[in-house]
């Protein structure tokens, strides 16, 4: 019961926090940077000639393991 109540309170706090968008404070800003808001951001990629037709994002979980030196050298020899 305690875990359920804690989870509900945490979700309520996150929902309340996500409602108001405010940009992070910036110590060094320009007049152009101050004029940008979520309503008037640039809609195009800044360099269309550099867009990739096919890409894969690497966010998420990775299968990673730390191996001993002997195992690493055997793996490198196969490549």
Secondary structure, 3 states (H helix, E strand, C coil): CHHHHHHHHHHHHHHHHHCCCCCCCCCCCCHHHHHCCCCCCCCCCCCHHHCCCCCCCCCCCCCCCCCCHHHHHHHHHHC
